[in-house]
């Protein structure tokens, strides 16, 4: 690989915007990997807090937040670097697929190790979690940044990209089903088994078994994509020679990207704060099982997403991407504030109120998941018109950079709430309830930023 070859021109100016054959088969095979990627990422975010904090592997909550922030920072920094290397990779198998093939296996190994805590020491587990999370998230980006960068190359028109985004989103929803419903059933089932067997102290092994099963499945579906989707080699005459700096800096100066980055970062900080609170609320406020919030709450949200997703394509054609994306952020803000009212809702209706609130998130989430790749693709097209250079992976890498830093920030925010107001327990609900309005504030800030985004179609 020539280190001076650009971050830029994936398929060349003309080639990059003309897909070879975007058939249903191609879209399906491309989307398969997203099932595994979504599952791994969502399981990490959804269950690490319950395992390490609720099972007392880390008794100082902010340490877990810092460990996850470090992991997400490694993840974030890797995004533009991997994006650049992917843009510069001109092998016979293409620019993106080789990264997916090489990175999937180590990603899953670190993922599984993360759910095998081997000590009750705060300091040891802080280091162990930091190493495992950083390794998993680095290789997650090693796979995911090139994977996402296939979207604008496969889909050459706005309509094709939204269609491909729909397949991508539906596959991601199946990944979330695995992460929340299937993984939750495994955890709850094994915890019940250990308790019935008189071995409640072994309940943490429920998470270990869950990670082994879901990790193996995720590896399989990722390799389905890696071994079936074909890329065309980039012609020599279409390659551009730019340094990393020449590829990286323009994204930081692009006003379209800056507005998007502010919006998506605000959303992720808030939502990761709220997401972490869900299983704790269901367990300690409503007396449900350890994974009830994942199975029932997020399971219902997934069902709503599946129902709503087909309508996104049509609503986008009627109202445009800007209006739909901004509206999704505003709706998330409104729903999130409702979590602050859990304490005043009559107890007999409280659980229904809360689970219904989680269900409603499926509506705006379906829009955000379908539209994000199409919005980034528009930014890439706009940048190419301005600079004459096309840099898919760098922009997707930069999107991951800001999003993942924000998600790490969300871990710090929620564990700081636990640190300030106390670790969740049957007698202490404050941190969990406050997490909702905190999410609402951040989502509303994202909405305000995105109202300034100029591309409406």
N, C-alpha and C positions, 0 to 999 in steps of 0.2 A: 504494500500500500504506500503510495506517495503521500508523505505527510503534508505536502503543500497543496494537495488537491482540495478543492473547495468543499465547504460545508454546504454546498449549495444546490447544485442543479441535479436533482434526482434523476430525472429522465430527459433533461434538456427542456428548454422552454416549451417547445411544441409538444414533445413526447409526454411531458409530465401532466399535461392537461387533457390527453386523449387516451382513455382507457382502451385496452386491447379488446376485452369482452367482459363486461360486467354482468354476467349471468347470475341467476339465482344460485347456481351451484358454487360459483366463485364467492359470492357474498356469504353463503352459508359456511363454506370451508374457512373463509377468513374469520368469521365471527366465532368459530369454535374455541379458539384460544382465549377469547374474552371470558368465557365461562370460568376457566381455571384461574385467570388473572384476577377477576372480580372476587372469586371465592377466597383466594389466598389473602388478598388485601383486606376484605371485609372481615374475615375471621380474625386476622391480626388486630384490627381496630376494635372488634366487638367483644373479644373474649380475654385479651391479655389483662385488662383491668380486673375482671372477675377472678382470674386465676391468681394473679400476683398480690392483689390487695385483699380480696375477700378471703383467700386461703392463707393469708399472712406470710407470704414469701417476701413481701416488701411491706413493712409496717410504717414507713414514712412515705406517704403517697407521692409527694413531689419528686422523690427519686425516680419513680416509674415515669413520671412526666418528663423529666430531664433525659432519661434513657431513650424514651420514644422520640423526643425532640432531636437528640443526637443522631438517632437512626434516620429520621426524616431529613435531617440536614445532609447526611451522607447521600441519601436518596436524591435530594434536591440538587446538590452540587453535581451529582453524576448525570443528571438529565441533559444539560447542554453539552457536556463532554461526550457522552455516549451519542447524543444527536449529531455532533460534529463528526465523530468517528464513523458513524453510520452513513452520513452524507458523503464521506470521503472513501467509502468502501466500494470498490469496483471489482468484485469477484465474479466468477462465472455463474454463481448461484444467486446473484443479485446483491443489493445493498442492505437489505433488512433481515431476510430470512436467516442468514448465518448467525446473526446475533441471537435470534430466538432459539435456534438449535443449541448454541453453546451455553446460554445462560439459564435455561429452564431447570436443569438438574441441580446445580448448586443453590438456586433460589429455594427449591423445595427442601433440600437438606437443612438449610438454616431455618426455614419455617418450622420444620418438625422439631428441631432442637430447642426452639424457643418455648415449646410447650412441654419440655422435660426439665423443669427446675430441679436442681440436685442439691440445694442447700437451703437452710432457713436464715442465712445471714443476709442482712440488708446490704452490706457492702459487696459481698460476693455476687448476690443476685443483681445488683445494680450494674456491675461490670459484665456479668454473664448476659443479661438482657440487652445491654448496650451492644455487645459484640454480635449476638445473634440477630438482633433487629437490624443493625447496620449491614450485616452480610446479606440478610434476606432482602432488604430494601434496595441495596445496591444492585443485586442481580435481578430484582423485580424491574428496575429501570433499564438494566441491560437488555431485558426482553421487551419491555413495554414501550419504550421510546421508539425503537425501530418499528415495532408492531403498529403503533398508532400512525406512524409516518407513511404507512402503506395506503392510508385512506385517500389523500388527495391524488395519489398516483393511480389508484384503481378507479376512483370516481372523478371524472373530468368535468362534469357539469354540476351546478347547484342541485338539481333534482337527483342525480345519481349519488351525490355525497349524502344527501338527506336520506335516501333509501339505504345506502350502506350504513349510515349512522343508525337507522332503525334496526337493521340486522344486528349491528354491534350492541345496541342497547338491549334488545331482546335477549341476546346471548348473555350480556351482563346481568340481566334480571335472573336468568337461570343460575348464574354464579352466585347471586345474592340468595336465591332459594337454598342453595347448598350451604352457604355460609350461615344463614340465620335459621332456616327450618331444619334441614337435614343435620347440620352440625349441632344445633340445639337439642334435637331429639337424641342424638348420640350422647351428649353430655348429660342430659337429664336422666336418660335411661340407665347409664352406667352409675351415676350418683345414687339413684334409687337402688340399684343392685348392690353397691357397696354398703349402703345403710342397712338394707335387708339382710345382708350377710354378716352384720356386726362389725364392719370394717369402714366406718365413716372417715377414718383418717386417711384412707386410700382414695378418697373422692377426687383428688387432683389428677389421678391417672385417667379419669374420664376425658380430660382435656388432651392428654397425651395420645390416647387412642383415637380421638376425633381428628387430631392433626395428622396422624399416620394415614387414616382412611381418606380424608379430604385431600391431603397432599398428593397421594398416589393418583387419585382421580384427576386432579388438576394437571399433573404432569402429563397424563395421557392425552387430555384434550388439547393441551398446548402443542404437543407433538403432532396431533392430527393436522393442525394448521401448518406447522413448520415443514411437514413432509409432503403436503399436497398443494399449497399455494405456490405458484411459480412467478418469478420476476424476470423481466427481460433485462439483460445486461445493458448498462448505460453506454451508448456509443462514445468513442474517444473524442469525437469532435464536439460533443455537448458537455464535456467536463470543464469546470471552471476552477482556477487555482486561486484560492483565498486562504489566508491564515485563519486560525481560530478566532483571533480578535476581530478580523474583518467580517467574520460570519456572526460573531456573538454580539458585537456592539450595536448593529442596526436594530436588533429586536428591542434593545433598551431605549432606543430613540423613537420607536414607532408608536405614535399616539394611539392608534387603534389597539395595539397590543397592551399598552399601559392601562387603558381603560378596562380592557378585559381582565388583565392581571389583578387590578385592584378589586374588581367585582368578585372574581372567583376566589381570591384569597380571603376576603371578608366572609364569604359564604362558608368556606372550609373551616376557618377558625371557630365560627359559631356552631356549625353542625357537628363537628367532632366533639365539641363540649357537650352538646345535647345527646348525641348518640351514646356516649359512654355512660350517661345517667340512666338509660332506659332499663337495663336488666336490674340495676340497683333499686330503681323505683318500684318495679314490679315485685321484687323480692321483699323489700323492707317496708314499703308503704302499703302494698296490697297483699302481702303474705303468699306470693306465688313462688313457683320453683325458680331455680337459678337461671334457666334459659327461657323462661316464659315470655319475657319481653321480646326476645329474638324470634321465638317460634310463632307466637300469636300476633304480637304487635307488628314486627317487621314482616312477618309472613303475610298479614293482611295488606300491608303497604305494598308488597310485591304484587299481590293480586290487583290492586288498584293501578299500579304502574303498567301491568300487562293490558288492562282494559284501556288505559289512557293513551298508551304509546301509539297505536294505529292512528289516533286522531291528531297527533302532533304534526304529521306530514301535511295533513289538509289544513290545519290551523296556521301552519307556517306559510302556506301558499296564500292564505287569505289576509293574515295580519303582518307577516314578515318575521324574520328571526329576532330582530331587536325587541319588538313588542312582546313576543312570546317569552324570550329569555328574561327580560326585565320583570314581566308579570310573574314568572315563576319565583324569582327572588323575593318579590313583594309578598307573595302568598306564603312562602316559607317563613318570612318574618312574622306574619300575622299568626300562623299556626303555632310557631314557637312560643310566642308570648302566652298562649293558652296554658302552657305547662305551669306557669306561675299561679294559676287558679286552682291547682289540685287541692290545696288545703281548704278552700272555701266551698268546694262542690260537696253536696251531701254524700256521706260515705257509701251509701247503697248504690250511688250512681258513679262514684269516682273512677272505678276501674273502666267502666264503659266509656266514660268521658275521655280518659287518657288513651285507651286503645284506639278509640275513634280518631283522636288527634293524630296518632302515629299513622293510621290508615291514610289520612288526608295528605300526608307528605308524598304519597305516590303520584299525585297529580302533577305538582311542579317538578318533581324529580324526573318524571318521564320526559318532560320538555327539555330539562337541562342536559340529560344524558344524550338525547337525540341530537341536540343542536350544538353541543360544544365543539365537536369535530368539524362541523360545517362552518362554524364561526372562525375557528382557527384556520381552516382552509381558505376562507375569504381573506383573512389577514395575510396569509402567504401569497395569495394572488395579488393583493394590493402592493405588497412589498416587492414582488417581482416587477410590477409595472413601474415602480419608482426606481428600482436599482438595477433592473435587468438580470437579476440573479434569483434563482429559486432555491430555497433552503427549508424543505419540509421538516426534517428531523430536528433542526435547530429550533424552530418555532415550537414544535411539540415538546422538545426538550425544555425550552424556557417556560412553557405552560406548566410542565411538570415541576420545574424548579420552584415557581411561586406557589403552586398548589400544595406541594409537599412540605415546604417550609410552613405554610399556613396550617396544614394538618398537624404538624409537630407542635405548632403554637397552640392548637386546640387541646392537645394532651397536657400542655403546661397549664392552660387556663383551668381545665376541669380538675386536675390534681391539686392546683392551687386552691380551688374552691373546697376540695376535701381537706386540705391542710388548714384552711382558715376556719371553716365551719365544722370540721370534724369528719372522720371517715363515716360513710353511710352505715346506719344500723337501724333496728326497729324503733329506737327512741330518737333518732336524729335524721331528719329528712331535709334539712335546710339546703345543703349544697346541691342535692339532686333537683329540688324544685327551682332554685335560682338558675340552674343551667339552662332552662328553657328561655327565660327573658334575655339571658346573655346571648344565646343564639339569635334571638329576634333582633337585637341591636346590631349585631354584625351583619346579618342578612339584609337588614334595611340599609345599612351603609353600602353594601354591594349593589343594591337596587339603585340607590341615588347615583353611584358612579356610572352604572351602565346606561342610565337615561341619557348620558352624553355621547354614547357610542353612535357614530354617524351613519353606519350602513344599516338600512332598514329592511331590505328585501330578504 
